[in-house]
């Protein structure tokens, strides 16, 4: 959220909450058997940038029975992606990923706040995928988590790992540098990703039933686990982003693909809350 005066900011959050439902926002019921429970709220920014990448990079890390959905498959319902593939057909068998940066005012794990007062940054790498569902999954399960990063300044690492066993801790920045302008930075072993995102307009409520549900399987050493997430309150702002990558990693490679910026814009969401349960997949 932009740096509004204190009273105006409070009124806006009240309006966002009221928009979620007449009796006030609430979560849906999560299935029993969770290993851990976490909550994200007071989200002032969720900034996502889609990209293409070679699926062979992560193919051995996927859960049994899962596969990444190709760009060719997704282009059937996405005109911008279809135009990109007509110009660059060599990427038709590539996968679609989404790198999301977040600034979160409250992050709790099993009822315990895991960061100091104020907002804390985090980032997630998800990819479009499909595979067998566990009976406890709720909502769509169209994304799989390939990576997640939290600030190296956090001291409650054991609690964070209890709810997100894929968590890594690094130098990450998600900050509103000046009104309407956000500065992003993520330091990884083989690259550094940076972005400047400019917002405009007023927050618009995202349409859809609330509370919503989604399920997100994990990958790699934790491919047997998944989240079930109940959420409400998503609002969107118009945004434009300038993104750069330095190094040799997957994100830098993606940002160097010719004309990819025309197909993949920057998405800015705020005002939402999410309750997540971590589960172990049944055999």
N, C-alpha and C positions, 0 to 999 in steps of 0.2 A: 504494500500500500504506500501511496505517496506520503510525504511528511506533512500531513494536515495538522492544523491546530488541534489541541487535545480534545476540546469539546466536539468539534466536527468529526474527528476520528471516532470518538465514542458513539456519536449518532449514526455514523455509517455502519459500524459493526452491529448496532442494534437493528438497523434496517436490513442488513444481510441476514441476521438471525430470524427476524420476523418473516422474511420472504420464504424461509424454509418450511413454514407451516403455521397454521393458526394457533396451535397450542404450544408453539415453540419447537425448536429442533430437537431431534432425538435420534439415537442409533437404532438399527435393527438388531435382532437377537443373533448372536454368534453361536455356532454349533458347539456342543460339549467336547471335552477332550483336548483343549488347547494346552500347549506347553508354556506359553507366555502371552501376555495381553499388553498392548501398547496403545497410546492415544496421541494424536497430533492435533493441535488446535491453534487458534490465533495465527493462521497462515497469512503472512503479509505478501508472499510471492511464491508462486510455483512457475518456473520458467523452463519450458521444454523446447528442445530442438531435435527434430527427426533427422535421420541420416541413413545412408546406405553402407553396408559392410559385407565382407566376404564371410559367408556362413561357416566355412571350414575353420575359421579362427576359434569357434566355440562348439563345433559339432560334437566333440567328445565330452563336453561338459553338460549336455542336456540330459534331463531325466529319461529313463527308459520309455520308449514309445513316442517321444516328442520330436517334432521337427520345426524348423523355422519356416515361416510362410514366405514365399518368394515375392519379389516386386512384381513379377509378371502376373501372379495371382491377384495381388492387391490392386493392380492398375485397372482391373475390370470395373472397379467401383470408384476410381479416383482419377478424374480427368487430368489433373496436374501431373500426377505420377505417370499416366499414360503418355502425355506429351514428352516427359523426360525420357522415357524408355524408347520412344520413337526416334529421338535424337541420339540416344546412347543405348542401343539394344544389347550391348555387351554386359549390362548390369541387370538383365532380366532375371537371372538366377541368384542375385544377391538378396540379402535380408534387409529388413527395415528395423532400425533401432531408434530409441528415443533417449536422449540424455536430458535429465531434468534436475534443475537446481531449485532448492527451496530455502525459504527463511521462515522459521517456525517459532512462535512465541511460547508455546508450551509443548513439551515432549516428555511424556511419562511412560514408565515401564512398570507394570504390575503395581501401579499406584504411586510410584516414586518419581519425582522430577529428576531428570538425568543431565541437566545443564544449569548453569548459573542464571540469575535474573536477566531478562532481555531475550532477544531472538538468537537462535542458533542456526547455522547453515548446514545443509546436507545435500547430497546428490545421489541420483539413482540412474542406472543404465538398464533399461528394459528393451525387449525385442518381441516383435509379433511372432507368435508360435501357436501350435496346436498339438494336442495329445490327450491321453486318457484322463478323465476326471475322477477325483476321489469323491465318494458319496457325500462328504461334508462340505464340498465346495459350494459357494453361493454366487449367483450372478455370472457374468461372463468370465471366461478364463482365456483371454486372447493374447496376454502378454506373459513373458517369463523374465525373471530378474537375472541379469548377468553380472551386476556389480552394484555396490553401494558404498558411499563414503561419508564420513562425519569428521568434524573438526578435531585436529590433534590436541586441541586445548581441553577437551572433555576428559574428566577423570572417572566417570561412571562407566568405564568401558565394558566391564563384565555384565552389567545390566543391559547395555545396548546389544551386546553379542547374544544375550539370552533371548532377545526378541528378533534380532536380525543377525543370524550367525554368519552372514556374508560380509558384515560390516568391516570396513577398513578405515583407518584414521590418518588424515593427511592435512595439508594446507588447503583450505577451501574458503572462498569468499562469496557471499551473496549480500550485497549492501546497496542501499539507495544512496548513490554518491551525491545527487542533488535532485530536486523535485522532478519526477517523471523519468529519471535516468538511473538504471541499475547497473552495477558493475559485478561481473562474475569471474571467478578464477578457480581452477581445479588443478592441483599438482599431482601427477601420476608418475610412476617409475620411468616411463618411456616418453612422456609428453606433458605439456602444459596447455590447458584449454582456457581461453579467456573470451569474454563476451561483454558487449555494451548494449543494453536493451533500453529502448525509449518507448514509453507508454503514452497513450492519449485516450481521451473520452472518459466516460463514466462506466463503472462496473455493471455488466449485464449478467443477469442470472442465467445459468446454463439450464436448459430445459431437460426434464426427465423426472421420473418418480423418485421421491425421497422418503425414507432413506434408501440409498442405492447400495448395491453389493458388487464386489468383484473378487476374484481369486487369482493369486499370483504365485505360481510355482517358482522354486529356487533352482539353481543350477550348480555345477561343479561339485565340490565335496559335500554340498548340502542339498543335492538334487532330490532327496527324499522328503523335503519339507516344503511347506507352502503357507502363504497368508490367506486368510479370509478377511476381507475389509468391508466394513459398513461405513458409509460416508453421507454427508449432506452439506449444503451451503456453497457449492461451487459458483463463482462468478468469474467472468472473463473481462479482460481489458484488451483493446487493440494494442499491438506491440510490433516493433521492428527491431531486429537484432543484427549487430555486426559481430561475427565470430571468427576467431583465429586459433590455430593450433601450431605449436612448436614441438618438434620431435618426430618420432616414427611410429606412434601408436595408432589405434584404430580410428580415433576421432579426428586426428590431424589428417590421416589419409582420406577420411570421408569428406572433410571440408575442402580438399583439393580436387574433388571430382568436378569436372567442367559443368557449369550451369546448374549445379545441384541446389543452389540457393533459391532458384526460381520454383523448384518443386517442394521445398521444405521451408516453411516459414517458422517464425518464433511464436509460441503460444504462451500467454500469460494468464494465470488463474490466481485467485485469492479468496479469502473469506471462508474457507471450508474447514471442516473437522472430520477426522477419520479415526475409527476404532478398529484395531487389527488383532486378530488372534493367530498365533503361530501353531501349526499342526505338523505331525509326522504322518506321512502318507502310509496308508495301510498296505500290507503286502498284496 
